[in-house]
């Protein structure tokens, strides 16, 4: 599916100038619905000027009217011959000069909250190199003291859909290799929708930890017969016979 030029700037303009739903804008621009929500909240695409798709002949005003009247209507993009082949273009991601200083913060966030991602996946997401990622992991980066983890989607270095796809791929690879994840790790690795659909793993309370293998009277040989139990109880009340020394003391 073809998307408009300057997708994020187009989404900014649609959020500011129309009453389209977040899902309609996301479908038209190729962004994630959470990204569009972040644009409306002022958390994503800060400082990006809106790009008018009507003035640039990418969208008709009638399409916007239809979308505002019907929330389920999907906007149709004008055919743009210049955009053909854009999705097939391969190569390293280009990062604008104004965003390159934010890459260490994005790498730190991915390393902290998505440790399952490989260096190659992180490099592809934020447009960096493996030595830079390794320096963030080892905390040997020259500016590591000033690096604060920040979501790359909020910084505009990656799309939410791309991040979700990379995380899902890493989860599948980990499951194929037989890795076992805890509940905390699972919540970090998958999306909210996936985590809610998973079955809850049975766990013992922390106060009962260590009793997983404890069983009461599990083996027959450990149980006493009624006669043996009676004899054992009577032995508690049978006093030893008195000796000559005991009689002399009395």
ABEGO torsion letter per residue (X at the ends): XBBBBGAAAAAAAAAAABABBAAAAAAAAGBBAAAAAAAAAGABGBGBBBBBAAAAGABBAAAAAAAAABAABBBBBBBBAAABGAAABBEBBBBBAAAAAAAAAAAAAAAAABAABBAAAAAAAAGBBAAAAAAAAAGABAAAAABBBBBAAAAGABBAAAAAAAAAAAAAAAAAAGBBBBAAAAAAABBAAAAAABBBBBBBBAAABGAAABBBGABAAABBBAAAAAAAAAAAABBBBBBAAAAAAX
